[in-house]
Amino acid sequence: MELEPILSKLKNHTPKILGSEKFSKYAVMVPLIEKEDGIHVLLEVRSLELRRQPGEICFPGGRIDAQDLDEKAAAIRETVEELGVRNEEISNVLPLDYMISPFGMMIYPFVGYIKTPNTIVPNPSEVGEIFTVPLSFLIKSEPEIYHIEFKAEPEVNFPFDLIVGGENYNWRTRGIEEYFYRYDGKVIWGLTAKILAHFIELLRL
């Protein structure tokens, strides 16, 4: 192959995360509402009828669909569907850092303000209940952090003879941090807690 077509292909390439086309892509919303004692973060308890993670605490969100204009549009659509509010009731939708999970997911979180929380009517097929946590509590509270290690386990027919060290190859271990918040008998953990901790950290900067 000649140099010119190689350079031409590279010049027309827009870099992205390698392998990202295989990732499942999700968008979530961190909804803010105003109550008598200030700004609160709204969270959902997933319906017990759901097949995936029933009863767990999360933010409104879900998979980005082909008809969504972009990640922000997906986060707004999911919030509308799950909380029963209208698009125009959600304002000041701003992005947080997106995340890549070890389980093949890319998550795009946004913060948005729901102007009229009294209009919220949760979708019972997805949402068991909703509750709020005062932002003041979260700013004063540090999350509990625990560590999980993943062990490398090559498949049975892995070609050890092709790598230096063979079966004694020193695989790197992969670890993740799991975040936990406790509030009023509720436990917020996992990716939801990690997104929440990131949001709070931005407010402290």
N, C-alpha and C positions, 0 to 999 in steps of 0.2 A: 504494500500500500504506500502511495506517495505521501509526502509530508503535507501538501496543501489540503487535501480532503480531511486529514486528521485534524489540522488546525481549524478548518471550517466547522467541523462537528463540535469541537470544544468551544469555539466562540459562540455558537448558538445554544449552548447548554446552560440552563439556569440551575445553579446548585441547590440541592435540598438534602434532607437527612437521608443518608444511604439506607435503602431498604424501606423507606417510609411508605411506599405504595402498598406494602403488605400489612401495615398497621391499621387497626380499627381506630377511627377518629371520632372523638366525642367533644361536645361543648357543654359547659355547665354555667350556671348563674349563681353568684353570691348575692341574694336579694337583701337589700337594706330597706327597713321601714322605720318610721318615726312613731315613738310612743311617748307617754307622759314624761318618762325619765330619760329621754334621749333616743339616739339611734340604736336599733336592734338589728341583728342578723337573723334572717328567717331560715329555718331548716325543715326538712321533711322526714317523716318516718315512712319508709317504703311499705306499701300494702303487703299484708301476709299472703295475698293471693298471687303475688309475683313469683315467677320461677327463679329469678336471679336475685340473690341477697334480700329476701323478704325480711321485713322488720328492721332493717339497718337504716341508719341516719345518713342523709345525703342532701345535696343541693338539687334544685331542679336542673335537669339536663338529660342528654341522651346522644345517640349516634347522629352524626352529621349526615343528612340525606342529600341526594343528588340535586333536589330542587331548592336546597338552601343556597342563598346568594353567597354566603361566606360563614365563617365560624360564629361571628356575632349574631347573624340572622338565625342560626341554629339554636343558640342559647336563648334568644328571645322567644322563638317558636316553642321550644320545650317548656319554658316558663309559663307561657300562655296556656299551653295544653294541660300542664300539671296543676297550676294554681287557679285557672279559670279567670284570669285577668285579661284585659284587652291590651293590645300592643301599645296604645297611646298612654296606658297607665304606667309603663316602664320607661324611665328616663335615665340619662347620665350613664349609659352602658359603656364601661371602660374595661380594657383588657388587663389581665394579670399575666404573669409568665406562663407560657404553656409548658406542659409536662409530658415526659415520655416514661411510661411505666415499664417495669420489667416483664410485663405480661402482654406486650405487643399492642399497647394502646397509646395514642396521643390524645391528651386532654387539653382543651382550650378553655380556661376559666375567664369569666367576666364578672364584674361587679355592676349591679344595676339598682336603681332606686324605684320602689313601688310607691307611687304618690298616694294612692287610696287603698290602704290595706283592708279596709272594711268591705271591699268588693271581692276579696279573695274567696273563691269557692273551690277547694281542692278536688281534683278528679279522684273519686274513690277507687277506681280500677288500678291506680298507680300509687296513690298517697293514702296511707293509713291515718296520719294526723300531721299537723304542723305545730311548731313551737318556735319561740324566739329566744335569743341570748343577747343580753345588753352588750353593746360594743365596749362599754366601760369595763365590764367584767373580763372580757377577752384581752383587752389591753393590759390589765393588771395581772393576768394569769399566764403562767408559762405552761406549755403542753408537756405532758409526760412523754418521754421518748424511749422506745425499746428497739432492740436490734434483732434482725433476722438474717441468718446466713443461708445462702443457697449452695448446695454441693454439686459439682460437675459429675454427671454420670453418663459417659459415652454409651451409645447403643452397642449391642452385642457384636456386630460385625464391623466396629470402628477399626480403621486401618492403622493400628499402633505401629506397624512396621515402617510406616511412611514418615513418622515424626521422631525427632531426636528425643531420646529418653524412653520411647516406647510406652509400655504400660505403667512405667514409673514417672511419666511426665508430670511435672509440677503444675497442675491446673490452678489458675487464680480463683479464689473464692469470691463470690458476689454477695454483698450485703446491702440491705435496705434498712431505713429507719421507719418505724411505725409511730405515728403521733396519736396521742389521746388527749381529749379534753373531757372533763366531767362537769356537768351543770344540772342541778335540780333533778337528780336521778337519771339523767340521760348521759350516754357515753357516745361521743363523737370521735371516730377514729378512721384510720386508713387514708385514702386519697382525699376524702372530705376534710379531715383534720389537717392534712398537709397543705391543702389549698387555703384553709382558714388561717393557718400559721403564717403562710407567705403573705396573705393580705394584711394581717396584723403587723407583720414585720415592716411592710411598706409604710404603714401609718406611723411607725416609730422612728423612721429615718429622719 
